[in-house]
Amino acid sequence: MNKVVKIGLIGLGTVGSGVAHLLKHNHEEILRKTGIDLKLAIACDIRADEIGEKNSAITYTKDWKDVIADPEITIVIELIGGTEPAYTIITEALRAGKNVVTANKKLLAEKGRSIFETAAASDKTIGFEASVGGGIPCIRALNEGLAGNRILSISGILNGTTNYILTRMEEENKSFNDALRDAQEKGFAEADPAFDIEGYDAAHKICVISTLAYGRWIDFSAISIQGITQISPLDIRFAKEMGYAIKLLGISKIAGDEIDIRVHPAMIHQSHPLASVHNENNAITINGDMTGAVTLHGKGAGSFPTASAVASDIIQIARGNISLPETSAFSEAKYLSSERRITRYYMRLRTKDRPGILAKIAGAFGKHGVSIASVIQKESNSEFVPLLFMTHEAVENNILAAIDEINGFEFVDGKATLIPIEDSFANR
Ligand code: HSE
């Protein structure tokens, strides 16, 4: 016997319209495979008058309260994003006895604790597969396929827009702004592109998945975040010459009872699996103590891939298959300090070209205990020349102190660009 499940959808933007399309287009396929007859009964959007289909079985409204008040709706999908009114909608829906599905990584990263507590108190569940990795089922992989592991580290390309931009800059020499506009037109970017390019979106995602993986409450504000706005085509070209690619990575690693969690552009060797992740694709490597590194790769942004993740949660809830994380056993995260963070670095700066400059820079590195692995100076006719350094492993604090000193030299133009080199992070 087929089971009818009525759904209320709030937000008909890029992902919401993808979900509406999927529920219509794949309705028979889902029914055939699962015996669940998913019916989108009510859809809410402030533009309901313009986008609501005439003569449709779906009721269109501008007021999200209509969705929650409908007694036939058992699953509410929140796809408006942002903190408010999304937080109120989700908590009201849970309290009204609805299960919830959301793609809202910002909200979960910042207020996940309170939302999980409300869900537990209401004896309802919340699906959030679409909040991390777009169409990649990484939350399910973590909760189910890898459930028998202690998770040691997670790292990945978690933002489609920035990966798209870096790919276009590398392959087509496109300017940053052209590549961003292109990504926006394709529906990958956040409403505020600063969330993508400044690294916040990737940070929200590494926060959500790491909280779950390690069973520790991670304070979003404790995450060190750096976006891609400092990356120039020159860095990408130099990286390539040296056998590396530049990717924006979200990284979290367990270090004793502490967590090292951060988002930044990183140099990875071209032979590394993440180096071949292009365009809007995401890839997530989850390193379990039993499995070793497991990498999932697929479309990390866009209407249909993200709708696929939303549909997966809807189906699992309809089957009674999603349970809340055991948050009562979660502890407060402690964070690895920068005195204990050790990495290799790439540094690019522009200096005047005259005797003694290299020695002064090398002296600053040496004074702070940073050992240089290689150095390249490019010849140029202009006043300033590019100078590139790769260091051996160094303590983050020491490299920052060296850079501070180097930035202060009168022969340096602007500020040095610093990019960590992640050689073997999946196995650390
Ligand atoms: N703006 C996000 C990205 C969309 O580019 O990955 C999905 O979260």
Residues whose N, C-alpha, C, O or C-beta is under 5 A from the ligand:
A	BS01	HSE	L158 N159 G160 T161 F188 A189 E190 D196 G300 A301
